[in-house]
């Protein structure tokens, strides 16, 4: 570990495409910035409910803009997000609760799989437009992320346990405590205090606060 690394927590939910952008960029910057990146799988539905926030696409004009914005962002960030015209119906009709509990179970048992597993969930939902809420599809995602059938099965059995449910609730409550109202919520612990950044387009600002240089979304 490098000396005095700045802890940076990423609170995310795989239903959120902006979370995917922030996730990939922060993964790249782990090698560039003096940060200790910590993945914090949380539940976006819980955050929306607790804060009274509404999905941006509830406003039709904003929804139109978001479709175009996501296409541009995906290209700029070099993340294979594919936006369909019915992307928002797709989100509204999907609960990420089971997926986030599954990810939480893996985080508790084998955290080294957290990164590839989360990425595969985004790939499946946001690149392939496939379901991520049914157990058989969750197992497919896990297999593609390199998890053994045994581990996946065990995690699937754990999702209904109080331990996993409580852990996800606690992580979500922690994001709320830092002031999160949506996803991604990035919290940098610098100079003795937490700094919250919302969204995937504030990473340049994050860098300036922690004394690091922003080199674009794909630092070489």
C-alpha positions as CSV (number, residue, x, y, z in Angstrom):
1,X,0.0,0.0,0.0
2,X,1.2,3.5,-0.8
3,X,1.6,6.0,2.0
4,X,-1.2,8.2,2.9
5,X,-3.7,7.0,0.3
6,X,-7.0,8.8,0.2
7,X,-9.9,6.5,0.9
8,X,-12.5,6.9,-1.8
9,X,-15.8,5.0,-1.4
10,X,-18.0,4.4,-4.4
11,X,-21.7,3.7,-3.4
12,X,-23.4,2.2,-6.5
13,X,-26.2,0.1,-7.8
14,X,-26.0,-1.8,-11.0
15,X,-29.4,-0.4,-12.2
16,X,-27.7,3.0,-12.5
17,X,-25.8,3.6,-15.8
18,X,-24.0,6.7,-14.4
19,X,-22.7,4.4,-11.6
20,X,-21.1,2.2,-14.3
21,X,-19.3,5.2,-15.8
22,X,-18.0,6.3,-12.4
23,X,-17.0,2.7,-11.5
24,X,-14.9,2.2,-14.7
25,X,-13.2,5.6,-14.5
26,X,-12.3,5.2,-10.8
27,X,-11.0,1.7,-11.5
28,X,-8.7,3.3,-14.1
29,X,-7.6,6.0,-11.7
30,X,-6.7,3.5,-9.0
31,X,-3.4,3.1,-10.8
32,X,-2.9,6.8,-11.4
33,X,-4.1,8.6,-8.2
34,X,-3.0,7.9,-4.7
35,X,-6.4,6.5,-3.6
36,X,-7.7,3.5,-1.9
37,X,-10.9,2.7,-3.8
38,X,-13.6,0.9,-1.9
39,X,-16.7,-0.5,-3.6
40,X,-19.9,-0.1,-1.6
41,X,-22.8,-1.9,-3.1
42,X,-26.0,-0.2,-2.0
43,X,-29.7,0.0,-3.0
44,X,-30.7,2.9,-5.2
45,X,-34.5,2.2,-4.5
46,X,-33.9,2.7,-0.8
47,X,-32.0,6.0,-1.3
48,X,-34.8,7.3,-3.6
49,X,-37.4,6.3,-1.1
50,X,-35.6,7.8,1.9
51,X,-34.9,11.1,0.2
52,X,-38.1,11.5,-1.8
53,X,-36.0,11.7,-5.0
54,X,-37.6,10.8,-8.3
55,X,-35.9,9.2,-11.3
56,X,-34.8,12.0,-13.7
57,X,-36.7,10.4,-16.6
58,X,-40.0,11.2,-14.8
59,X,-39.6,14.6,-16.5
60,X,-40.1,13.8,-20.2
61,X,-37.8,16.5,-21.5
62,X,-35.1,15.4,-19.1
63,X,-35.7,11.8,-20.2
64,X,-35.1,12.8,-23.9
65,X,-31.9,14.6,-22.9
66,X,-30.7,11.7,-20.8
67,X,-30.9,9.3,-23.7
68,X,-28.7,11.5,-25.8
69,X,-26.4,12.3,-22.8
70,X,-25.9,8.6,-22.0
71,X,-24.9,7.9,-25.6
72,X,-22.3,10.7,-25.6
73,X,-21.1,9.8,-22.1
74,X,-20.7,6.1,-23.0
75,X,-18.5,7.1,-26.0
76,X,-16.5,9.6,-24.1
77,X,-15.9,7.3,-21.1
78,X,-15.3,4.3,-23.4
79,X,-17.9,2.2,-21.6
80,X,-20.2,0.1,-23.8
81,X,-23.5,1.5,-22.7
82,X,-26.2,1.0,-25.3
83,X,-29.3,3.2,-24.8
84,X,-32.6,1.9,-26.3
85,X,-35.6,4.2,-26.7
86,X,-37.4,2.3,-23.9
87,X,-34.4,2.3,-21.6
88,X,-36.4,4.0,-18.8
89,X,-39.3,1.6,-19.0
90,X,-36.6,-1.0,-18.8
91,X,-35.3,0.5,-15.5
92,X,-38.8,1.2,-14.1
93,X,-39.8,-2.4,-14.7
94,X,-36.7,-3.9,-13.0
95,X,-35.9,-4.2,-9.4
96,X,-32.2,-4.4,-8.6
97,X,-32.8,-5.6,-5.0
98,X,-32.0,-9.3,-5.6
99,X,-28.9,-8.4,-7.7
100,X,-27.6,-6.0,-5.0
101,X,-28.2,-8.6,-2.3
102,X,-26.3,-11.1,-4.4
103,X,-23.4,-8.7,-4.9
104,X,-23.5,-7.9,-1.1
105,X,-23.3,-11.7,-0.3
106,X,-20.2,-12.0,-2.6
107,X,-18.7,-8.9,-1.0
108,X,-19.1,-10.6,2.4
109,X,-17.6,-14.0,1.3
110,X,-15.2,-13.3,-1.6
111,X,-14.7,-9.5,-2.1
112,X,-12.1,-10.1,-4.8
113,X,-15.0,-10.9,-7.1
114,X,-16.8,-7.7,-6.4
115,X,-15.3,-5.8,-9.4
116,X,-15.8,-8.4,-12.2
117,X,-19.2,-9.3,-10.8
118,X,-20.5,-5.8,-10.7
119,X,-19.1,-5.1,-14.2
120,X,-20.9,-8.2,-15.6
121,X,-24.2,-7.0,-14.1
122,X,-23.9,-3.6,-15.9
123,X,-22.8,-5.4,-19.1
124,X,-25.8,-7.6,-19.1
125,X,-28.3,-4.9,-18.3
126,X,-26.9,-1.8,-20.0
127,X,-25.0,-3.4,-22.9
128,X,-27.0,-6.5,-23.7
129,X,-30.4,-5.3,-22.4
130,X,-31.0,-8.6,-20.6
131,X,-32.7,-9.3,-17.3
132,X,-30.7,-9.2,-14.0
133,X,-33.6,-9.8,-11.5
134,X,-34.3,-13.5,-11.9
135,X,-32.1,-16.1,-10.1
136,X,-31.1,-18.0,-13.2
137,X,-29.9,-14.8,-14.9
138,X,-28.0,-13.8,-11.8
139,X,-26.3,-17.2,-11.9
140,X,-25.4,-16.5,-15.6
141,X,-23.9,-13.2,-14.7
142,X,-21.9,-14.8,-11.9
143,X,-20.6,-17.5,-14.2
144,X,-19.4,-14.9,-16.7
145,X,-17.6,-13.0,-13.9
146,X,-15.6,-16.2,-13.1
147,X,-17.4,-17.3,-10.0
148,X,-17.7,-21.0,-9.3
149,X,-21.1,-22.6,-9.4
150,X,-20.7,-23.6,-5.8
151,X,-20.0,-20.0,-4.7
152,X,-22.8,-18.6,-6.8
153,X,-25.3,-21.1,-5.4
154,X,-24.2,-20.2,-1.8
155,X,-24.6,-16.5,-2.5
156,X,-28.0,-17.1,-4.0
157,X,-29.1,-18.9,-0.8
158,X,-27.7,-16.1,1.3
159,X,-29.7,-13.3,-0.3
160,X,-32.8,-14.1,1.8
161,X,-30.7,-14.2,5.1
162,X,-31.0,-11.3,7.6
163,X,-27.2,-11.0,7.5
164,X,-27.1,-10.0,3.8
165,X,-30.3,-7.9,4.0
166,X,-29.0,-6.0,7.0
167,X,-25.6,-5.4,5.4
168,X,-27.2,-3.9,2.3
169,X,-29.5,-1.8,4.4
170,X,-26.5,-0.6,6.5
171,X,-24.5,0.4,3.4
172,X,-27.5,2.2,2.0
173,X,-28.0,4.0,5.3
174,X,-24.3,5.0,5.3
175,X,-24.6,6.6,1.8
176,X,-27.6,8.5,3.1
177,X,-25.6,9.6,6.2
178,X,-23.0,11.2,3.8
179,X,-25.8,13.1,2.1
180,X,-26.5,10.8,-0.9
181,X,-29.8,11.3,-2.8
182,X,-29.0,9.2,-5.8
183,X,-26.2,7.1,-7.5
184,X,-23.3,7.0,-7.9
185,X,-22.3,8.6,-4.6
186,X,-18.5,9.0,-4.3
187,X,-17.2,9.9,-0.9
188,X,-13.5,10.9,-0.5
189,X,-12.1,11.0,3.0
190,X,-9.6,13.8,2.9
191,X,-8.3,16.3,5.4
192,X,-10.2,14.6,8.2
193,X,-13.6,14.9,6.6
194,X,-15.9,13.2,4.1
195,X,-16.5,14.9,0.7
196,X,-19.5,13.7,-1.2
197,X,-19.6,13.9,-5.0
198,X,-22.8,12.9,-6.9
199,X,-22.7,11.5,-10.4
200,X,-20.0,10.4,-12.8
201,X,-19.1,13.9,-14.0
202,X,-17.6,15.3,-10.8
203,X,-14.4,13.2,-10.8
204,X,-12.4,16.1,-12.1
205,X,-13.6,18.0,-9.1
206,X,-12.8,15.1,-6.8
207,X,-9.3,15.1,-8.1
208,X,-8.8,18.8,-7.4
209,X,-10.1,18.4,-3.8
210,X,-7.7,15.6,-3.0
211,X,-4.8,17.2,-4.8
212,X,-4.7,14.9,-7.8
213,X,-4.5,15.7,-11.5
214,X,-7.5,14.8,-13.8
215,X,-6.2,13.2,-17.0
216,X,-9.6,12.7,-18.7
217,X,-11.8,9.6,-18.5
218,X,-9.2,7.2,-19.9
219,X,-5.8,8.2,-18.3
220,X,-2.9,6.7,-20.3
